[in-house]
Amino acid sequence: MTKKEAGIFSRTELLMGSEFMRRMGEVRVIVLGVGGVGSWCVESLVRSGIGHITLVDCDVVSVTNVNRQLMATSKTVGMVKVEVLKQRLLDINPRVEVTCLQKVYQKENAEEFHLETYDYIVDAIDSLKDKLSLILHATRLMKECPRINFFSSMGAALRTDPFAISKAEFWEVTGDPLARMLRKRFKSMKEYPAHKFTCVYSTELPRENMGDEVEEVAPADLGAKARINGTMAHVTIMFGTALAGLVVNDIEKRLRAQKA
């Protein structure tokens, strides 16, 4: 390692210690969905010293992503999101191991992601159906393997107040329509998460879109159109960094528990 590379995490190590940095380098994280929330989560994790990270997203950069997604610029429109983000992460830390999966996580292909091989599973998926499936899958893994932890983002769109962002166990999340819909769906299915898990959410009630509705054509393999809700960068960024903080703080908490 060069002197320049060794200095990348010197301020983090100064605060957290060398043992923490060693563990950060060993941990494996998978982030499903690297849009307005997930992309900032990924960057925060890599800047904190995570050594192995997998990016999951099927999409390409759209012009409508530029207002809030880390890798979305006027120069990257049309490029594959996970690949653009990977290059940025390697520019930050050339030694980080980045795996890109340009696909959609769904119940039907869940086994392809080998979630059991990760220490942390981070959900930043927009789709209600796929988010529900991931929650069920990830919490089963949590129950089976205490090494694994799972964190999930609730709705960040249609909000403007960054000070309303908080964390709570899923069943204790309040004021979030996405959490409410998920709980309703679990009850109707009579199938529930196998383990408690922490969510990042906003207590701010969603606003109404004020401008003209925008539609964006989804990738051809999805064969669908996605409705775009209004979003603000300062909110999605804080959602993403809060998710990263949950991972980082849990790593430190587990290290302390080992010493106790």
C-alpha positions as CSV (number, residue, x, y, z in Angstrom):
1,M,0.0,0.0,0.0
2,T,1.3,3.4,-1.0
3,K,1.7,6.3,1.5
4,K,-1.2,8.0,-0.3
5,E,-3.5,5.0,0.0
6,A,-2.6,4.5,3.6
7,G,-3.7,8.1,4.4
8,I,-7.2,7.7,2.9
9,F,-8.7,6.5,6.2
10,S,-6.4,8.2,8.6
11,R,-9.1,10.5,10.0
12,T,-11.5,7.5,10.4
13,E,-8.9,5.4,12.1
14,L,-8.0,8.4,14.4
15,L,-11.6,8.4,15.6
16,M,-12.5,4.7,15.5
17,G,-9.2,2.8,16.0
18,S,-7.1,0.3,14.0
19,E,-9.2,-2.7,15.0
20,F,-12.3,-1.1,13.7
21,M,-10.6,-0.3,10.4
22,R,-9.4,-3.9,10.1
23,R,-13.0,-5.2,10.6
24,M,-14.4,-2.7,8.1
25,G,-12.0,-4.1,5.5
26,E,-13.3,-7.6,6.1
27,V,-17.0,-6.9,6.2
28,R,-19.1,-7.8,3.1
29,V,-22.1,-5.6,2.3
30,I,-24.7,-5.8,-0.4
31,V,-26.8,-2.7,-1.3
32,L,-30.0,-3.5,-3.3
33,G,-31.0,-0.4,-5.3
34,V,-28.4,2.3,-5.9
35,G,-30.6,5.3,-6.7
36,G,-31.3,8.4,-4.7
37,V,-30.9,6.6,-1.4
38,G,-28.7,3.6,-2.1
39,S,-26.0,5.5,-4.1
40,W,-25.2,7.8,-1.1
41,C,-25.3,4.8,1.3
42,V,-22.7,3.0,-0.9
43,E,-20.3,6.0,-1.1
44,S,-20.6,6.6,2.7
45,L,-19.7,3.0,3.4
46,V,-16.7,3.1,1.0
47,R,-15.4,6.4,2.5
48,S,-15.7,4.7,5.9
49,G,-13.5,1.8,4.9
50,I,-15.8,-1.0,3.8
51,G,-13.6,-3.4,1.9
52,H,-16.2,-5.5,0.0
53,I,-19.4,-4.2,-1.5
54,T,-21.9,-5.4,-4.0
55,L,-24.1,-3.0,-6.0
56,V,-27.5,-4.2,-7.3
57,D,-29.5,-2.2,-9.8
58,C,-30.8,-3.0,-13.2
59,D,-31.2,0.6,-14.5
60,V,-29.2,3.1,-16.5
61,V,-28.8,6.7,-15.5
62,S,-31.7,8.9,-16.6
63,V,-31.8,12.6,-16.9
64,T,-34.4,12.6,-14.1
65,N,-31.9,11.0,-11.8
66,V,-29.4,14.0,-11.9
67,N,-31.2,16.0,-9.2
68,R,-30.4,13.4,-6.5
69,Q,-28.4,10.3,-7.5
70,L,-24.7,10.3,-6.7
71,M,-23.4,9.0,-10.1
72,A,-25.9,10.8,-12.2
73,T,-24.5,13.8,-14.1
74,S,-25.1,15.3,-17.5
75,K,-22.1,13.2,-18.7
76,T,-23.3,9.8,-17.4
77,V,-26.9,9.8,-18.7
78,G,-27.6,6.6,-20.5
79,M,-24.7,4.7,-18.8
80,V,-25.2,1.6,-16.5
81,K,-25.7,2.9,-12.9
82,V,-23.8,0.2,-11.1
83,E,-20.8,0.5,-13.5
84,V,-20.6,4.3,-13.2
85,L,-20.9,4.1,-9.4
86,K,-18.2,1.3,-9.3
87,Q,-15.7,3.6,-11.1
88,R,-16.4,6.4,-8.6
89,L,-15.8,4.1,-5.7
90,L,-12.5,2.9,-7.1
91,D,-11.5,6.5,-7.6
92,I,-12.1,6.9,-3.8
93,N,-10.4,3.7,-2.8
94,P,-8.6,1.7,-5.5
95,R,-8.4,-1.3,-3.1
96,V,-12.1,-1.7,-2.5
97,E,-13.7,-4.8,-4.0
98,V,-16.8,-3.8,-5.9
99,T,-19.2,-6.4,-7.5
100,C,-21.8,-5.1,-9.9
101,L,-25.1,-7.0,-10.5
102,Q,-27.2,-5.3,-13.2
103,K,-30.4,-7.0,-12.4
104,V,-33.6,-6.7,-10.4
105,Y,-33.9,-8.5,-7.1
106,Q,-37.2,-10.5,-7.2
107,K,-38.7,-13.5,-5.3
108,E,-38.1,-15.6,-8.4
109,N,-34.4,-15.0,-8.7
110,A,-33.6,-14.4,-5.0
111,E,-31.2,-17.3,-4.8
112,E,-28.9,-15.8,-7.5
113,F,-27.9,-13.0,-5.0
114,H,-26.5,-15.4,-2.4
115,L,-27.5,-13.1,0.4
116,E,-26.3,-15.6,3.0
117,T,-22.7,-14.8,2.1
118,Y,-23.0,-11.1,3.3
119,D,-22.7,-9.6,6.7
120,Y,-25.0,-6.7,5.9
121,I,-27.9,-6.5,3.6
122,V,-29.2,-3.0,2.8
123,D,-32.6,-2.5,1.2
124,A,-33.0,0.7,-1.0
125,I,-35.5,-0.9,-3.4
126,D,-38.5,1.2,-4.7
127,S,-40.8,-1.7,-5.8
128,L,-43.3,-2.7,-3.1
129,K,-43.4,-6.3,-4.3
130,D,-39.7,-6.7,-4.5
131,K,-39.1,-4.9,-1.2
132,L,-41.6,-7.2,0.5
133,S,-39.9,-10.3,-0.9
134,L,-36.4,-9.0,0.2
135,I,-37.6,-8.3,3.7
136,L,-39.0,-11.8,4.1
137,H,-35.8,-13.3,2.7
138,A,-33.3,-11.2,4.6
139,T,-35.1,-11.6,8.0
140,R,-35.2,-15.3,7.6
141,L,-31.4,-15.2,7.1
142,M,-31.1,-13.0,10.2
143,K,-32.9,-15.6,12.2
144,E,-30.8,-18.4,10.9
145,C,-27.5,-16.6,11.1
146,P,-26.8,-14.0,13.8
147,R,-23.8,-12.8,11.8
148,I,-26.2,-11.2,9.3
149,N,-27.9,-7.9,9.8
150,F,-30.5,-6.1,7.6
151,F,-31.5,-2.5,7.3
152,S,-34.2,-1.0,5.1
153,S,-35.2,2.4,3.7
154,M,-38.8,3.4,3.7
155,G,-40.1,6.3,1.5
156,A,-37.8,9.3,0.8
157,A,-39.8,10.8,-2.1
158,L,-42.3,13.7,-1.6
159,R,-40.4,15.0,1.5
160,T,-38.4,18.2,2.1
161,D,-37.6,18.2,5.8
162,P,-34.2,16.5,6.5
163,F,-34.8,16.9,10.3
164,A,-37.8,14.6,10.2
165,I,-35.6,11.6,9.3
166,S,-35.3,9.0,12.0
167,K,-34.9,5.2,12.6
168,A,-37.2,2.6,14.2
169,E,-37.9,-1.0,14.2
170,F,-40.2,-1.8,11.2
171,W,-43.4,-2.3,13.2
172,E,-42.8,1.0,15.1
173,V,-42.4,3.2,12.0
174,T,-45.0,5.9,12.0
175,G,-46.3,8.3,9.4
176,D,-44.8,6.4,6.4
177,P,-47.3,5.1,3.8
178,L,-44.8,2.6,2.4
179,A,-44.3,1.0,5.8
180,R,-48.1,1.0,6.2
181,M,-48.6,-0.7,2.8
182,L,-46.0,-3.3,3.6
183,R,-47.5,-4.1,7.0
184,K,-50.9,-4.4,5.3
185,R,-49.6,-6.7,2.7
186,F,-47.9,-8.9,5.3
187,K,-51.1,-9.2,7.2
188,S,-53.1,-10.1,4.1
189,M,-50.5,-12.8,3.1
190,K,-50.4,-14.0,6.7
191,E,-46.6,-14.1,6.3
192,Y,-44.4,-11.9,8.4
193,P,-40.8,-10.9,8.8
194,A,-38.9,-13.6,10.7
195,H,-36.8,-11.2,12.7
196,K,-37.0,-7.6,13.8
197,F,-35.1,-5.1,11.6
198,T,-34.4,-1.4,11.7
199,C,-35.6,1.1,9.1
200,V,-34.7,4.6,8.1
201,Y,-37.9,6.7,7.6
202,S,-39.3,10.2,7.7
203,T,-42.0,11.4,10.1
204,E,-42.9,14.1,7.6
205,L,-46.1,13.3,5.8
206,P,-45.6,13.0,2.1
207,R,-46.4,16.1,0.1
208,E,-48.3,16.3,-3.2
209,N,-46.4,16.8,-6.5
210,M,-46.8,20.4,-7.5
211,G,-45.5,20.2,-11.1
212,D,-46.5,18.2,-14.2
213,E,-46.3,14.4,-13.8
214,V,-43.2,12.8,-15.4
215,E,-43.0,9.3,-16.8
216,E,-39.8,7.5,-17.5
217,V,-39.5,4.4,-19.7
218,A,-38.0,1.6,-17.6
219,P,-35.3,-0.8,-19.1
220,A,-36.6,-2.9,-21.9
221,D,-36.3,-6.1,-19.9
222,L,-38.9,-4.8,-17.4
223,G,-41.3,-3.7,-20.1
224,A,-43.0,-1.1,-18.0
225,K,-43.1,2.6,-17.2
226,A,-42.3,4.0,-13.8
227,R,-44.1,6.9,-12.3
228,I,-41.6,9.5,-10.9
229,N,-42.4,11.3,-7.7
230,G,-40.8,14.5,-6.7
231,T,-37.6,14.2,-4.7
232,M,-35.0,16.4,-3.1
233,A,-31.3,15.6,-2.9
234,H,-30.9,16.7,0.7
235,V,-33.5,14.2,1.9
236,T,-32.4,11.2,-0.2
237,I,-28.7,11.9,0.8
238,M,-29.6,11.8,4.5
239,F,-31.6,8.6,4.1
240,G,-28.5,7.0,2.4
241,T,-26.0,8.2,4.9
242,A,-28.2,7.2,7.8
243,L,-28.4,3.7,6.4
244,A,-24.6,3.7,6.1
245,G,-24.4,4.9,9.7
246,L,-26.5,1.9,10.9
247,V,-24.0,-0.5,9.3
248,V,-21.0,1.3,10.6
249,N,-22.4,1.7,14.2
250,D,-23.4,-2.0,14.2
251,I,-19.9,-3.1,13.3
252,E,-18.5,-1.0,16.1
253,K,-21.2,-2.3,18.5
254,R,-20.3,-5.9,17.7
255,L,-16.6,-5.3,18.2
256,R,-17.3,-3.9,21.6
257,A,-19.4,-6.9,22.5
258,Q,-16.6,-9.2,21.5
259,K,-14.3,-7.4,24.0
260,A,-16.8,-7.4,26.9
